[in-house]
Amino acid sequence: MRSRRRQLGGLVAAVAGLPLLTLALRAGDGLPLTDDILLFLAAVVGVALLGGLWPALLAAVGGFLLLNYFFTPPLHTLTIATEGNLVALAVFVVVALAVSWVVDLAGRRTLQAARAGADARTLATVAGSVLRGADPLDALLRQLRDTFALESVTLLERAGPGWRTAAATGSPVASRPGEGETVPADDDLVLVLRGPEITPDARRVVRAFAAQTAVALRQQRLAAAAEGDRVRTALLAAVSHDLRTPLASAKAAVAGLRSPEVAFGEQDRAELLATAEESLDRLTALVANLLDMGRLQAGALGMTPVSVGVEDVVPRALDELGPAGRRVRVRIPDDLAAVHADPGLLDRVLVNVVGNALRYSPPERPPVVTAASHDRQIRLSVIDHGPGIPAADRDRVFQPFQRLGDRDNHTGVGLGLALSRGLTEAMGGTLTPEDTPGGGLTMVIALPKAP
């Protein structure tokens, strides 16, 4: 159906255009009646294209009267003198009405096809958004809001006697059905739309959006449950293997020292005590990483950012790494600005990142720690010349319980880099891997400068 503006334009063209055409033809040299009829028929078709059927019908009737009164003998009367003129005018009316109806029908069909195409494109995008992207539910709600110029879209879920917000975009967010136009998504989910009224033609598309939001919400929850199961499975595997190894070493050392059947010399006793101490230190670090990762994921990690010098934090972290830390070369400028970070968390990040570099660096080429100022950040680079990590696998090393290429029993539960990135981002920084020139991996810790 044409808009009111186009219908009004068609009426104006019929009321004003036909008299102007009459004046133009009367002022001319006097064309044959058949030519006059053809020109009036063209005018009726133009009105039909612009305003639709009803303006075209008005133009057909008006054209018949004007042709009869001004161009059909006897002039200035509605009498038709000859049978031929009567037939010509009758044919004009019939053709004008038929053409108007066909043009209007074609216009309606074209408009319907355009709307159907737009709906199909929208629905295809809606369906595709569920299959693509990290957060299809949020993408669906945003797309629905943008498509219909809404203020907000809220997905409400039934929770006992009331409702709770499952997802929302825009403002203000509805807290219960009735605070906007409500569209059911399934038995327990409804969409509440706040903004312009949804037309009946668009309601079918909105219902498709609603159905897809229910699918996206279920998909999101299944993915979260699967991720939780994956983490729990990995944690159980880590506890059963990686945590058991240092425990077994410590227990074996202590059991040997307590055994009355073996007499150890002072050097042997010292070695067994060192083994027990090293195993317990490794166990302490693993448990600390597990606890910190749990607090980080729960959003309960305490943090107190202060102004701290990199030249103070790096030596402490290397000391924690024991004898291996003394192999690391440090290059920090004397005039380097301080960073805005939590000293304890930064220490944990450095211990994990440098420890990872030590694990993979060849003995003849130990890791190097450098620091430099870059815009409003301090960039700490931990450089190793080990085997490196393929670009396709770099995101995986920051996932908990991922240990690419590890084959020994002393590498931990794969939390070090995941925890380090989480702690760095919690302090407002970034941890990114880069290639080391000549081979290897460089971990860049970027933190804001102290104000």
Summary of the structure (lengths in Angstrom):
residues: 451
radius of gyration: 40.2
end to end distance: 63.4
largest distance: 142.4
contacts: 1373
relative contact order: 0.06
helix: 59%
strand: 14%
